[in-house]
Amino acid sequence: YLDALVTLAGLYFTQAKLDEAISISQRAIDFDLGCEPAYQTSMQAYARLNDRVNVKRMYQACVDAMKSQFNLPPSKETEELYQRLIK
């Protein structure tokens, strides 16, 4: 189920259906707080909408989830994506 949500969100993103990508990403996050690919897709969609506030909000939600779920920071991939998106 989770893989299907992440895949669907990615497909919506590549088709520029950004609201749908965000919505499906949120469903994946609701299902599994530790689903980093869903945070990544959501951050990318918000960035494409020029919504830096929500890019930062989603990144912080990811940081918080990784800490509470695994006592770890987000992956290097997520960190690098965030840095690229907020520039």
N, C-alpha and C positions, 0 to 999 in steps of 0.2 A: 504494500500500500504506500509506504513512504517513498520508495523508489519511483513509483508511478507518479506521485505528486511532484517530486523533484523534476522528473523528466517533463511532465506536462508544463510546469512553471517555466522551465527552460525553453520549451517550444513556443509558449506564448511570448516569452521575451524576444526570441529570434524573429517572431512575426510582428514585433512592435505592438503587441497587445499587452501593454504595460500594466494596466489596472488588473487584468486577469492574472498576469504573472505575479503581481504582488499578492493578490487574493489567494492564489493557490500556494504560494510560498508561505503565507501565514497559516494556512491549513496544515502544511507540513510541520511548521514550527509548533503549532498547537498540539500536534500528534507526538512530536519528539523535540523537546527544547534544545537538544544537542545537535540538530541537523544543520550543520554549517553551510552546505550547499544552498539551502533555502534562504538563509540570511544573505548569502552572496548574491543570489538572483534578485532578491528584494532590494538590496543596496544598489545593484546595477540598474534596476528598473527606476528606482527613485532618482538616481543620477541622470538617467536619460530624460526624466521629467524635470530636470533642473531643481530638484527638491533636496538641497543639501541638509536641511534640518532632519528630514527622515532618513537620509543616508547615515547621518551621525547617530540618530536614534536606533536604527537597526543594528549598527555596529556595536553600540553600547549594550543593546539587548543581547547580542551574541557574546560579548565579553562577559556579561553577567551570567548567562546560561552556561558557558564553558567553565566558569569558575565554580558555580553552584553544582553542576552535574559531574565535573571531572577534576575540579581543582587545578585546571590548566588554562593557559591563555588560548585565544583562537589560533588556528593554524597560521603558518607563515603566508600561505596563499591568501587567507582572509585579510591578514594585516596588510599585505602588499596591495591587494585590491582596494582596500579602504584608502590607503595613502594615494593611490592613483585617482580615485573618485573624488577626493576632496580638494585636489589641486586645482 
